[in-house]
Amino acid sequence: MTDRDNATRGDLSKVYADSRARTDALDEKLGARPATEPSFAVRDQAGGVLVSVTRDDIHHPVIRGLSARADAAEPAARAVREGFSDGAFAIGDEVGHLAFSGDALELRHAHIRRIDGRLAALEAGGGGSGDGWRSAATLAELLHFMSLGQSLSTGYRSTPVLSSAALTGAYRFVGGVRPQEGTTTSANDESDDAANYASLVGLNEVLTPHDGLRGETPCYGLAQMLKQLLADEDGIDLEAGTELLLSAPGQGWSTVQELSSGFRWDRIPRNISNGSARAGDGGKSYALSGIAWTQGENDYLGGTARAAYRQSVIAYLAQVRAAAFAATGVDRPIPMLLAQTATHLDAGRATPTIALAQLDLASEEMIGFATPLYFMAQADDLHITNASSKWLGAYYGLGFKRWLFDGEKPRPLTIESAQAYGSIAIAHLPSAVGGLTLDVTTVPAQPQNGFTVVDSGGANVPVALELISRDRIKFTAAVPLAGCTLRYAWAGSATKGLGNVRDNAGASLIFDPAGINQPMHRWLPICEVPFE
């Protein structure tokens, strides 16, 4: 050791000794403190106390205000354990709206979601939210959402109507939530357009006047969910500066290509231009803010290939954007949320090409994933019940709330990786909220809970499965699983693929607690993942 090192060592030893001596002296003073605690105060010129401090308390109006708020909130705060794992908690009101929830591994709150959304965009290489995203988060006063696609988008067979009372802060065209119908006697007779779009009235659902077969569309559920979340999470009243316009100009028995032309397409620019005009009548700004896309059944029947379907939807979305620009003079990206169809088996298709294409589409910048449809209750082989249609709308509303207001693009619950270890394989679903569940109540128990495994030649490989942690599924076979492929919800009933896998997001978010009272769980979509 050098002389310099010795000198440094001596200096440090002296500093340590001096510090220790001061600490010992302070301890001695604290140990000998008087029985009566001293109080310190800052006073104004008149002698009034501005703030006083003791060893244990601070007395100041701000501190008193915080204490009063905590005292007032304490009776309403409650631990919600039903549907949660041990140690989970939530704070909510008596109706069931939850503002904050979490467990040992997660915290769920709107502010956290906004941060997560920004991080996800950065990690995806989007440089934040990206140019498209910044333009999509509109500040307009009248936000127009269209339910587009085939018959499910229009509420076919979703009868009787559930939502007949007008929803405050949300509107439809006077001709109906499907404004092309109006009072006509034919589903495609649109000769009275001027009357159908002449004004806006409070949003409610109505039966088709000519046959009574179309009822509850996803529109009311979308608006109601948005209204619920804006109020509960952000304190935003739809009547105060932000209002909604909903319409469902879709058409049943139509491929994407058919929806892109003719009378089916003509409805779209008509809805946009009239929405903009009606907003202008009231001196309000307008934006086409989102598309809820429920479609795909006829593309199965038409034999549309996976890649072709993806490109057709992308082209359709661009066509809608161009129509909005032509009608309003404002060029903005239009966000689309899609629901994944499950009806490949009804069409006689063993491979769910359209469902897989829809999962592919969720990776596009302006297309997000709302929910798969297989767990919804059926009205017939292809269509869903009135309550399911409203629930579907709630998934769209939840997605648009997260995307447009919280900055988090809705993404599906996905298997991020599936690794084989001999005859054992582990699938990882890290985005599962509140852990995974095998739900055999909402969906009847399926063989292997909806999973199938095939080898490189396409032969079935029987497996046993179990949940081994909050976000992992273990598969065990009699043969090595490397090189095999894991499929989910490819098989099911005679008409649609089915599975039992979901997370527990709905334990802390219930849609319409006083009405259909449905949990907003995230279900695993129809998918295919190779074992690595």
Beta strands, then each sheet from edge to edge (+ up, - down):
strand 1: 40-43
strand 2: 49-53
strand 3: 58-59
strand 4: 89-92
strand 5: 98-102
strand 6: 107-108
strand 7: 142-149
strand 8: 167-173
strand 9: 200-203
strand 10: 243-247
strand 11: 286-294
strand 12: 336-340
strand 13: 367-372
strand 14: 417-421
strand 15: 424-428
strand 16: 436-438
strand 17: 451-454
strand 18: 464-469
strand 19: 472-476
strand 20: 485-488
strand 21: 501-503
strand 22: 510-511
strand 23: 518-519
strand 24: 527-530
sheet 1: 1+ 2- 3+
sheet 2: 4+ 5- 6+
sheet 3: 9+ 8- 10- 7- 11- 12- 13-
sheet 4: 14+ 15- 19+ 18-
sheet 5: 16+ 21-
sheet 6: 17+ 20- 24+
sheet 7: 22+ 23-
end
